[in-house]
Amino acid sequence: MESLEATQVTQYASNYNDIQNPYYLHRGESPGAVLVTPPLDGSNYHTWSRAMKRALLSKNKFKFVNGSIKPPSEVDPEYDTWERCNTMILSWFTRSMTKQIGQSTIYIDNAQELWEDLKERFSKGNYFRISNVLQELHSIRQGDKNIFEYFNDVKTLWDELESLRPLPSCQCETKCKCQMMKIVKNHRDVEYVICFLKGLNDEFNTIKAHILLMEPLPQINKACSLLLQQEEQQVEPRQTNPKALFNTSDKRQQSDPNESRQQ
């Protein structure tokens, strides 16, 4: 096993000028770059970790933190190549944290260990966070927000909830054909649409009832599109044509001199 990992490291590092290679570092890469905003402050770990994962994947460096690339021995001639990438990732992490959290990680010298340390510290409250997000989803109301703004608020909460309770995947050697995961996902999609609809203002009661009577229930994007169309229809009659107002005012001004002459 160790020889296999050593072979993998050598295979990566021996050709680190290839842009497809995880060891490749563009000359424009900087240890002072901020990959994620807002910075990790302890309360936003789940959204921060997702954003950081995307940033590292885009730079082909996530293998250094998920354990795919193991550190070579310090006597290995390729160790310096690994250390340069590892140090760059550590710097990116530090620049994307608050100063207080950064100081608490300064003595961790391995990017994978730092990634796991942050997960251990800040992701343990998953059940509390799931409870809070569920409560927010089922109590959120449109209020004075338009449909687009309200939808974005619901979507942000739902996406966070989905990251906290991801759907399991089939682990059977022979993949199941019962499509159970598809059924579970459909149930979640229905819950998503219902959470969105129940918080709408009363002026959308008619279109909301219409959507709930559809079979099957439309996907969230389709439901949002229908409501946006309804919102536009409600707004248009309230808008008065400024040209018509101008013409009416102009006619009144023209008629005033005639009236005064008759008097």
Residue frames as qw, qx, qy, qz and C-alpha x, y, z in Angstrom:
[[0.000, 0.886, 0.464, 0.000, 0.00, 0.00, 0.00],
 [0.304, -0.805, 0.101, 0.499, 2.78, 2.40, 0.93],
 [0.419, -0.159, 0.590, 0.671, 4.64, 1.64, -2.30],
 [0.236, 0.626, 0.662, 0.339, 1.45, 2.37, -4.27],
 [0.114, -0.948, -0.235, 0.181, 1.06, 5.78, -2.57],
 [0.409, -0.598, 0.342, 0.599, 4.72, 6.55, -3.17],
 [0.406, 0.184, 0.677, 0.585, 4.31, 5.67, -6.84],
 [0.110, 0.826, 0.535, 0.140, 1.28, 7.96, -7.07],
 [0.249, -0.888, -0.008, 0.387, 3.14, 10.87, -5.48],
 [0.428, -0.345, 0.528, 0.648, 6.10, 10.38, -7.83],
 [0.338, 0.461, 0.699, 0.429, 3.75, 10.16, -10.81],
 [0.003, 0.936, 0.352, -0.027, 2.13, 13.47, -9.85],
 [0.318, -0.862, 0.129, 0.373, 5.25, 15.34, -8.86],
 [0.596, -0.149, 0.520, 0.594, 7.53, 14.22, -11.66],
 [0.230, 0.410, 0.543, 0.696, 5.45, 16.18, -14.15],
 [0.129, -0.662, -0.535, 0.509, 4.27, 19.11, -12.02],
 [0.006, -0.316, 0.225, 0.922, 4.50, 21.59, -14.90],
 [0.109, -0.324, -0.812, -0.472, 1.46, 19.93, -16.47],
 [0.307, -0.224, 0.120, -0.917, -1.59, 22.13, -15.74],
 [0.774, -0.236, -0.412, -0.419, -3.70, 18.98, -15.26],
 [0.626, 0.003, -0.666, 0.407, -1.40, 17.89, -12.43],
 [0.488, -0.807, -0.332, -0.030, -2.47, 18.70, -8.83],
 [0.650, -0.422, -0.027, 0.632, 1.12, 19.75, -8.11],
 [0.375, 0.456, 0.281, 0.757, 1.02, 22.44, -10.76],
 [0.184, -0.746, -0.335, 0.545, 1.11, 26.01, -9.41],
 [0.416, 0.781, 0.257, 0.389, 0.52, 28.87, -11.79],
 [0.480, 0.138, -0.189, 0.845, 3.06, 31.68, -11.55],
 [0.193, -0.511, -0.096, -0.832, 0.22, 34.02, -10.66],
 [0.687, -0.518, -0.508, -0.037, -0.81, 32.05, -7.58],
 [0.062, 0.581, -0.393, 0.710, -0.27, 33.97, -4.36],
 [0.397, -0.231, -0.806, 0.374, -0.28, 32.81, -0.73],
 [0.042, 0.198, 0.356, -0.912, -2.01, 36.09, 0.11],
 [0.327, -0.183, -0.569, -0.732, -5.05, 35.35, -2.07],
 [0.429, 0.062, 0.602, -0.671, -8.46, 35.28, -0.38],
 [0.090, -0.064, -0.900, -0.421, -10.39, 32.39, -1.92],
 [0.271, -0.558, -0.775, -0.121, -13.59, 32.67, 0.12],
 [0.072, -0.104, 0.283, -0.951, -15.63, 35.53, 1.52],
 [0.297, -0.842, 0.286, -0.347, -16.95, 36.05, 4.10],
 [0.270, 0.450, -0.811, 0.258, -14.16, 34.49, 6.17],
 [0.650, -0.297, -0.699, 0.023, -14.73, 31.54, 8.49],
 [0.179, -0.543, 0.333, -0.750, -15.94, 32.88, 11.84],
 [0.090, -0.067, 0.908, -0.404, -17.17, 29.65, 13.43],
 [0.495, 0.350, 0.531, -0.593, -20.88, 30.19, 12.81],
 [0.639, 0.598, -0.121, -0.469, -20.70, 29.86, 9.02],
 [0.391, -0.404, 0.798, 0.217, -18.63, 26.69, 8.71],
 [0.641, 0.311, 0.701, 0.021, -21.01, 24.78, 6.44],
 [0.497, 0.853, 0.149, -0.060, -21.33, 27.47, 3.79],
 [0.071, -0.853, 0.485, 0.180, -17.63, 28.34, 4.14],
 [0.539, -0.271, 0.779, 0.173, -16.46, 24.74, 3.68],
 [0.663, 0.529, 0.528, 0.050, -18.60, 24.32, 0.56],
 [0.317, 0.943, -0.072, -0.073, -17.23, 27.53, -0.93],
 [0.256, -0.723, 0.622, 0.158, -13.66, 26.56, -0.04],
 [0.687, 0.026, 0.714, 0.131, -14.09, 23.11, -1.55],
 [0.600, 0.740, 0.300, 0.032, -15.25, 24.67, -4.81],
 [0.088, 0.942, -0.310, -0.099, -12.31, 27.05, -4.82],
 [0.435, -0.506, 0.729, 0.151, -9.81, 24.24, -4.24],
 [0.718, 0.304, 0.621, 0.085, -11.46, 22.06, -6.89],
 [0.472, 0.877, 0.083, -0.042, -11.19, 24.89, -9.40],
 [0.027, 0.848, -0.529, -0.024, -7.46, 25.07, -8.66],
 [0.864, 0.185, -0.467, -0.017, -7.11, 21.26, -8.74],
 [0.152, 0.468, -0.675, 0.549, -5.89, 21.23, -5.12],
 [0.733, -0.382, 0.110, -0.552, -8.70, 19.48, -3.24],
 [0.901, 0.072, -0.422, 0.070, -6.79, 16.17, -3.38],
 [0.343, 0.382, -0.568, 0.643, -4.38, 17.64, -0.83],
 [0.329, -0.280, 0.444, -0.785, -7.11, 18.04, 1.80],
 [0.856, -0.070, -0.018, -0.512, -9.30, 14.98, 1.17],
 [0.694, -0.395, 0.601, -0.012, -6.48, 12.48, 1.59],
 [0.868, 0.489, 0.078, -0.019, -6.05, 11.53, -2.08],
 [0.556, 0.627, -0.364, 0.406, -2.50, 12.87, -2.08],
 [0.783, -0.576, -0.129, 0.197, -0.42, 11.73, 0.88],
 [0.045, -0.926, 0.372, 0.041, 2.71, 13.61, 1.97],
 [0.844, 0.326, -0.380, 0.192, 5.88, 11.86, 0.76],
 [0.778, -0.430, -0.154, 0.432, 8.78, 11.10, 3.06],
 [0.100, -0.957, 0.114, 0.247, 11.02, 14.07, 3.84],
 [0.444, -0.448, 0.626, 0.459, 13.94, 12.24, 2.22],
 [0.603, 0.509, 0.585, 0.186, 11.94, 11.79, -0.98],
 [0.327, -0.055, 0.281, 0.901, 13.29, 14.08, -3.74],
 [0.095, -0.521, -0.558, -0.639, 9.72, 15.10, -4.52],
 [0.336, -0.582, -0.611, 0.419, 8.99, 16.26, -0.96],
 [0.150, -0.305, -0.027, 0.940, 9.78, 19.90, -1.73],
 [0.181, -0.189, -0.577, -0.774, 7.18, 19.91, -4.50],
 [0.413, -0.544, -0.725, -0.084, 4.50, 18.58, -2.17],
 [0.368, -0.487, -0.420, 0.672, 5.49, 20.98, 0.60],
 [0.052, -0.059, 0.188, 0.979, 5.20, 24.00, -1.70],
 [0.358, -0.365, -0.602, -0.613, 1.62, 23.10, -2.64],
 [0.509, -0.507, -0.665, 0.206, 0.73, 22.20, 0.95],
 [0.301, -0.344, -0.258, 0.851, 2.07, 25.53, 2.24],
 [0.108, -0.124, -0.352, -0.922, 0.18, 27.45, -0.42],
 [0.460, -0.471, -0.665, -0.352, -3.10, 25.77, 0.61],
 [0.475, -0.472, -0.538, 0.512, -2.41, 26.47, 4.29],
 [0.144, -0.164, -0.019, 0.976, -1.93, 30.13, 3.43],
 [0.284, -0.287, -0.525, -0.749, -5.21, 30.22, 1.49],
 [0.504, -0.521, -0.688, 0.040, -6.98, 28.71, 4.48],
 [0.399, -0.395, -0.371, 0.740, -5.49, 31.24, 6.88],
 [0.019, -0.028, 0.180, 0.983, -6.40, 34.18, 4.65],
 [0.423, -0.320, -0.557, -0.639, -10.00, 32.97, 4.52],
 [0.533, -0.493, -0.651, 0.220, -10.50, 32.86, 8.31],
 [0.265, -0.938, -0.024, -0.223, -10.97, 35.44, 11.00],
 [0.223, 0.690, -0.570, 0.387, -7.76, 36.46, 12.73],
 [0.579, -0.445, 0.530, -0.431, -8.74, 34.64, 15.92],
 [0.965, 0.097, 0.213, -0.121, -9.34, 31.30, 14.19],
 [0.671, 0.649, -0.303, 0.192, -6.21, 31.75, 12.08],
 [0.077, -0.691, 0.606, -0.388, -4.09, 32.15, 15.19],
 [0.761, -0.266, 0.496, -0.323, -5.47, 28.91, 16.63],
 [0.942, 0.286, 0.175, 0.008, -4.33, 26.97, 13.54],
 [0.217, 0.888, -0.402, -0.058, -0.89, 28.47, 13.05],
 [0.295, -0.532, 0.794, -0.015, 0.93, 25.35, 14.30],
 [0.814, 0.238, 0.522, -0.096, -0.88, 22.92, 11.99],
 [0.081, -0.588, 0.564, 0.574, 1.48, 22.23, 9.11],
 [0.177, 0.090, 0.913, 0.356, -0.57, 19.82, 7.03],
 [0.351, -0.017, -0.241, -0.904, -3.48, 21.03, 4.87],
 [0.572, -0.241, -0.725, -0.298, -5.45, 17.81, 5.32],
 [0.405, -0.295, -0.694, 0.517, -5.04, 17.94, 9.10],
 [0.056, 0.138, 0.176, -0.973, -6.17, 21.56, 9.15],
 [0.465, -0.119, -0.492, -0.727, -9.24, 20.75, 7.03],
 [0.597, -0.298, -0.744, -0.025, -10.17, 17.91, 9.39],
 [0.281, -0.197, -0.540, 0.768, -9.45, 20.04, 12.48],
 [0.238, 0.015, -0.033, -0.971, -11.86, 22.73, 11.30],
 [0.589, -0.193, -0.607, -0.496, -14.52, 20.14, 10.51],
 [0.524, -0.248, -0.751, 0.316, -14.09, 18.55, 13.95],
 [0.151, -0.175, -0.406, 0.884, -14.41, 21.89, 15.71],
 [0.250, 0.205, 0.022, -0.946, -17.21, 23.59, 13.81],
 [0.509, -0.013, -0.601, -0.616, -19.47, 20.92, 12.29],
 [0.154, -0.083, -0.933, 0.313, -20.45, 19.08, 15.48],
 [0.275, 0.307, 0.487, -0.770, -23.61, 21.14, 15.96],
 [0.116, -0.051, -0.737, -0.664, -25.26, 19.74, 12.84],
 [0.177, -0.504, -0.845, -0.034, -28.45, 18.62, 14.58],
 [0.099, -0.640, -0.363, 0.670, -28.88, 21.99, 16.28],
 [0.040, 0.351, -0.352, -0.867, -28.32, 23.76, 12.96],
 [0.117, -0.225, -0.858, -0.447, -30.71, 21.42, 11.15],
 [0.130, -0.617, -0.720, 0.290, -33.33, 22.18, 13.79],
 [0.053, -0.601, -0.103, 0.791, -32.81, 25.93, 13.39],
 [0.060, 0.180, -0.586, -0.788, -32.89, 25.85, 9.60],
 [0.114, -0.386, -0.888, -0.222, -36.05, 23.73, 9.56],
 [0.095, -0.676, -0.548, 0.482, -37.72, 26.19, 11.93],
 [0.011, -0.497, 0.176, 0.850, -36.69, 29.13, 9.76],
 [0.046, -0.024, -0.778, -0.626, -37.94, 27.40, 6.60],
 [0.165, -0.508, -0.837, -0.119, -41.36, 26.67, 8.04],
 [0.166, -0.752, -0.435, 0.467, -41.78, 30.13, 9.56],
 [0.250, -0.184, 0.285, 0.907, -40.31, 32.37, 6.83],
 [0.313, 0.755, 0.533, -0.219, -42.76, 34.88, 5.33],
 [0.496, 0.525, 0.316, 0.615, -42.64, 37.06, 2.24],
 [0.260, -0.665, -0.260, 0.650, -43.58, 40.28, 4.00],
 [0.250, 0.875, 0.005, -0.414, -42.54, 43.35, 2.03],
 [0.305, -0.390, 0.711, 0.500, -40.13, 41.43, -0.22],
 [0.651, 0.407, -0.284, -0.574, -40.92, 40.79, -3.86],
 [0.987, 0.050, 0.046, -0.144, -41.11, 37.22, -5.20],
 [0.698, 0.529, -0.379, 0.298, -37.51, 37.19, -6.40],
 [0.027, -0.603, 0.565, -0.562, -36.11, 38.36, -3.06],
 [0.760, -0.291, 0.356, -0.459, -38.32, 36.00, -1.09],
 [0.964, 0.228, -0.127, -0.038, -37.36, 33.05, -3.31],
 [0.479, 0.583, -0.517, 0.404, -33.65, 33.77, -2.79],
 [0.349, -0.514, 0.548, -0.559, -34.12, 33.76, 0.99],
 [0.916, -0.078, 0.231, -0.318, -35.94, 30.41, 0.88],
 [0.856, 0.432, -0.266, 0.098, -33.39, 28.91, -1.53],
 [0.172, 0.647, -0.597, 0.442, -30.47, 29.92, 0.70],
 [0.582, -0.360, 0.550, -0.479, -32.02, 28.16, 3.68],
 [0.956, 0.149, 0.101, -0.230, -32.99, 25.09, 1.65],
 [0.684, 0.563, -0.424, 0.185, -29.52, 24.70, 0.12],
 [0.080, -0.566, 0.670, -0.473, -27.97, 24.87, 3.57],
 [0.782, -0.165, 0.414, -0.435, -30.41, 22.25, 4.84],
 [0.928, 0.344, -0.110, -0.088, -29.57, 19.94, 1.94],
 [0.430, 0.613, -0.580, 0.322, -25.86, 20.28, 2.70],
 [0.338, -0.445, 0.642, -0.525, -26.53, 19.29, 6.32],
 [0.704, 0.035, 0.651, -0.281, -28.59, 16.21, 5.42],
 [0.291, 0.436, -0.645, -0.557, -27.34, 14.94, 2.05],
 [0.912, 0.101, -0.029, -0.396, -29.20, 12.09, 0.40],
 [0.598, -0.391, 0.689, 0.122, -27.49, 8.73, 0.90],
 [0.528, 0.486, -0.544, -0.435, -26.27, 6.79, -2.09],
 [0.981, -0.033, -0.030, -0.190, -26.69, 3.08, -2.73],
 [0.202, -0.689, 0.696, -0.006, -23.74, 1.08, -1.38],
 [0.897, 0.058, 0.420, -0.123, -24.82, -2.30, -2.76],
 [0.385, -0.304, 0.696, 0.524, -22.41, -4.11, -5.07],
 [0.152, 0.390, 0.764, 0.490, -25.31, -4.68, -7.45],
 [0.107, 0.005, 0.082, -0.991, -27.01, -1.34, -7.83],
 [0.300, 0.420, 0.750, -0.414, -30.67, -1.26, -6.86],
 [0.026, 0.225, 0.621, 0.750, -33.33, -0.79, -9.52],
 [0.126, -0.642, -0.737, 0.171, -36.14, 0.25, -7.20],
 [0.157, 0.569, 0.158, 0.792, -35.37, 3.97, -7.67],
 [0.477, -0.677, -0.506, 0.244, -35.87, 4.55, -3.95],
 [0.390, -0.342, -0.057, 0.853, -33.42, 7.47, -3.88],
 [0.009, 0.257, 0.444, 0.858, -35.33, 9.13, -6.71],
 [0.390, -0.648, -0.607, -0.246, -38.56, 8.76, -4.74],
 [0.508, -0.578, -0.335, 0.544, -36.95, 10.23, -1.62],
 [0.272, -0.105, 0.166, 0.942, -35.61, 13.16, -3.64],
 [0.150, -0.469, -0.561, -0.666, -39.06, 13.78, -5.12],
 [0.467, -0.698, -0.534, 0.097, -40.51, 13.93, -1.60],
 [0.439, -0.447, -0.116, 0.771, -37.89, 16.50, -0.63],
 [0.127, 0.157, 0.393, 0.897, -38.63, 18.55, -3.75],
 [0.301, -0.647, -0.602, -0.359, -42.31, 18.60, -2.76],
 [0.506, -0.654, -0.365, 0.427, -41.37, 19.81, 0.72],
 [0.364, -0.142, 0.140, 0.910, -39.23, 22.55, -0.86],
 [0.067, -0.399, -0.496, -0.769, -42.15, 23.85, -2.97],
 [0.439, -0.694, -0.563, -0.098, -44.58, 23.72, -0.03],
 [0.497, -0.503, -0.230, 0.668, -42.19, 25.68, 2.23],
 [0.205, 0.024, 0.277, 0.938, -41.89, 28.30, -0.50],
 [0.207, -0.488, -0.579, -0.620, -45.64, 28.58, -1.13],
 [0.459, -0.639, -0.603, 0.135, -46.80, 28.67, 2.50],
 [0.392, -0.463, -0.195, 0.770, -44.89, 31.88, 3.23],
 [0.172, 0.348, 0.428, 0.816, -46.38, 33.91, 0.38],
 [0.188, 0.121, 0.275, -0.935, -48.55, 36.94, 1.06],
 [0.452, 0.407, 0.704, -0.367, -52.35, 36.61, 0.87],
 [0.432, 0.645, -0.135, -0.616, -52.48, 38.39, -2.49],
 [0.299, 0.403, -0.802, -0.325, -51.02, 35.23, -4.05],
 [0.553, -0.041, 0.729, -0.401, -53.57, 32.84, -2.51],
 [0.793, 0.450, 0.103, -0.397, -55.28, 32.13, -5.84],
 [0.586, 0.607, -0.534, -0.058, -52.14, 31.20, -7.77],
 [0.154, -0.428, 0.836, -0.307, -50.83, 29.33, -4.72],
 [0.713, 0.100, 0.559, -0.412, -53.96, 27.17, -4.63],
 [0.760, 0.567, -0.159, -0.275, -53.67, 26.62, -8.38],
 [0.308, 0.600, -0.734, 0.080, -50.08, 25.36, -8.02],
 [0.351, -0.255, 0.815, -0.384, -50.97, 23.06, -5.12],
 [0.791, 0.269, 0.360, -0.415, -53.72, 21.48, -7.21],
 [0.537, 0.607, -0.524, -0.262, -51.28, 20.58, -10.00],
 [0.842, -0.226, 0.487, -0.048, -50.45, 16.91, -10.38],
 [0.707, -0.311, -0.386, 0.504, -47.60, 16.33, -10.18],
 [0.242, -0.916, -0.087, 0.307, -46.54, 19.35, -8.17],
 [0.578, 0.763, -0.129, 0.257, -44.20, 21.50, -10.30],
 [0.720, -0.028, -0.250, 0.647, -40.53, 21.88, -9.49],
 [0.308, -0.690, -0.271, 0.596, -39.48, 24.89, -7.43],
 [0.206, -0.225, 0.330, 0.893, -38.17, 26.87, -10.41],
 [0.072, -0.405, -0.710, -0.571, -41.44, 26.40, -12.31],
 [0.293, -0.737, -0.585, 0.170, -43.46, 27.46, -9.25],
 [0.303, -0.555, -0.043, 0.774, -41.31, 30.56, -8.88],
 [0.129, 0.042, 0.537, 0.833, -41.74, 31.39, -12.57],
 [0.154, -0.605, -0.718, -0.307, -45.54, 31.20, -12.30],
 [0.337, -0.759, -0.402, 0.386, -45.51, 33.51, -9.29],
 [0.293, -0.335, 0.199, 0.873, -43.21, 36.01, -11.00],
 [0.011, 0.311, 0.639, 0.703, -45.67, 36.18, -13.91],
 [0.282, -0.728, -0.623, -0.037, -48.56, 36.71, -11.50],
 [0.383, -0.608, -0.181, 0.671, -46.61, 39.45, -9.70],
 [0.194, -0.062, 0.389, 0.898, -45.99, 41.27, -13.00],
 [0.132, -0.517, -0.684, -0.497, -49.71, 41.15, -13.83],
 [0.370, -0.747, -0.500, 0.235, -50.56, 42.64, -10.45],
 [0.374, -0.473, 0.014, 0.797, -48.03, 45.45, -10.80],
 [0.231, 0.204, 0.530, 0.790, -48.91, 46.56, -14.35],
 [0.112, -0.745, -0.574, -0.322, -52.46, 47.83, -13.63],
 [0.425, -0.769, -0.260, 0.401, -51.11, 49.97, -10.80],
 [0.414, -0.245, 0.253, 0.839, -48.74, 51.80, -13.11],
 [0.336, 0.828, 0.318, -0.316, -50.25, 54.89, -14.68],
 [0.658, 0.435, 0.278, 0.548, -49.12, 55.94, -18.14],
 [0.312, -0.542, -0.090, 0.775, -47.05, 59.12, -17.61],
 [0.119, 0.087, 0.500, 0.853, -47.73, 60.22, -21.21],
 [0.206, -0.624, -0.685, -0.314, -51.48, 60.08, -20.60],
 [0.380, -0.702, -0.377, 0.469, -51.05, 62.18, -17.46],
 [0.284, -0.287, 0.199, 0.893, -49.04, 64.73, -19.41],
 [0.007, -0.320, -0.631, -0.707, -51.67, 64.96, -22.16],
 [0.297, -0.715, -0.633, -0.022, -54.48, 65.41, -19.63],
 [0.376, -0.629, -0.183, 0.656, -52.59, 68.15, -17.82],
 [0.230, -0.082, 0.390, 0.888, -51.76, 69.86, -21.11],
 [0.088, -0.529, -0.681, -0.498, -55.42, 69.89, -22.18],
 [0.339, -0.763, -0.489, 0.254, -56.44, 71.47, -18.90],
 [0.345, -0.469, 0.055, 0.811, -53.85, 74.21, -19.32],
 [0.115, 0.136, 0.553, 0.814, -55.09, 74.91, -22.85],
 [0.190, -0.637, -0.688, -0.292, -58.70, 75.14, -21.76],
 [0.353, -0.588, -0.416, 0.597, -58.07, 77.58, -18.91],
 [0.116, -0.202, 0.158, 0.960, -57.40, 80.67, -21.11],
 [0.186, -0.331, -0.662, -0.646, -60.62, 80.12, -23.06],
 [0.383, -0.622, -0.673, 0.117, -62.63, 79.90, -19.87],
 [0.309, -0.491, -0.234, 0.780, -61.14, 83.13, -18.58],
 [0.025, 0.009, 0.386, 0.922, -61.98, 84.94, -21.83],
 [0.279, -0.494, -0.721, -0.398, -65.57, 83.83, -21.68],
 [0.388, -0.645, -0.522, 0.401, -65.82, 85.20, -18.20]]
